[in-house]
Amino acid sequence: MVSLYMIYFSLLSFAGYLYECLAMFLWTGEWDNRGFLFGPVIPIYGAGALFGTLLFNNVIKDPSPMSVFLISVAASAVLEYVVHYGLEKIFHAYWWDYSMAPLNLNGRICLPASLGFGVAGLLIVFVINPVLIPLLDRIPKELCSFLAMLLSALFAADTTLTVSTLSDFITRVEKVDERIDEAMNSFVENHMESYKGIGGTFYSAVDQLSESRKRLFDQRLERRIDQLGYARTYILTRIKGFKGVKAAGRLNEVLSRIKKRIKRKKDE
């Protein structure tokens, strides 16, 4: 039974990925890879669908469409808010932002999206599950166990890659800033004293120092970006932004630069 749950979770996570990517394509005209992980899955969809299936099959049997809709709206709002908050606190990053949507709460959830998940709950309970669950029940036990283990290993590897990428990215950007600050402070201590009292020359030196810092940061940053590799760069492009960390401004600047670089390569 657990193996079937894993397969079901994976399939609905993939379906959620397709839904979000297609929705964004229809909205913006551009394909936007969505989700937290590297692979084409969005686990929050799989988790929500699995929870709803277990609830309506084992706890609230034979539910009415209205009860499915209302519970799906409420449960999706709670799940989405908790996941957004958790990811933000753990990784200082967020993957979706409803700040511009009507009736939103801290940009983490909004009424239109929750209503959409309510409709999705109806589709899952009354359209998808009656077809999908009998098909899954036909899978031989040995094959089911093998697929579940394979999918679990893929999710574990993907999660490890994603977490290490985020941690490494934040650390790299912070280290670049720290090393440049150390170099600039050392220069100031050794050379700027001689400029004091010379009026315009002092302020000119300050401007040059600021420009040198920016140029040095850009050079080191480009090298760091080149070292990321395709998979890590791809993971970072799915992030909408960083917050709640000292280097959030710098991290968002670097993230924007990475996305622009990838866009230029696509346009070439």
C-alpha positions, 0 to 999 in steps of 0.5 A: 500500500505504501508503494502505491502511495509513493507512485500516486504521489509522484504522478500527481507531483508531475501533473502539478508541474505540468499544470503550473508550467502550462498555466504560466505559458498561457498567462505569459506566453513563455514556458516557465519551469516551476517548482522547488526541485530540479526534476519535473515535479512539484511535491506540494501537489502530490502531497495535497492530492494524496492527503485528499485521497486518503481523507475522502476514501477513509475518513469522509466517505461518499463526500458531496461535491460541495464538501470536497470543494470547501475542504480542498480550498481550506486545506490547500490554503493551509498547506501552501502557507505552511510550505511557503513559510517553512521554505522561507525560514529554512532557505531564506527563499521563496518560489511563488509570490501572490503579493500582486494578487487580490485577497492575498495573505503575506504573498503566500496564499490568495483566494483565487489560487485557493479557489483554483485548488478547490476545483482541482480537488473536485477533478481529483476526487471525481474524475482522476481517482476513479480512473487512476486508482484502479489502474495503479491497483493492477500493477504487480506487487513486485513492480510496484515496490521497485517503482516506489523505491526508484521514485523514492531514490530519485526524490531523495537525490533531487532534494539533496541536490537542491538543498546543497545548491541553495546552501552553496549559493548563499555561502558563495555570495556571502564569501565573495562579499566578505572577501572583497570587503576585507580587501577594500578595508585593508586598502583603506587602512593602508592608503586612504589616510594620505588622501585626507585633507586634500579635498576633491582628491579624497572624494575622487579616491572614494569614488574610485574605490567604490567602482573598483569594489563593484568591478572586483565583485562582478569579476569574482561573481562571474567566475562563481556563476561559471562554476555552478554548472547546468543543474545548479543554475537551473535550480536557482532560476526557479526561485522567485527571490530571497528574503530574511537574510542579511545578504538578501539584496545581494542574493537577489541581484545575483539571481537576477543576473543568472536569469538574464544570462540564461535568457540571453543564451536562449535568445541567441 
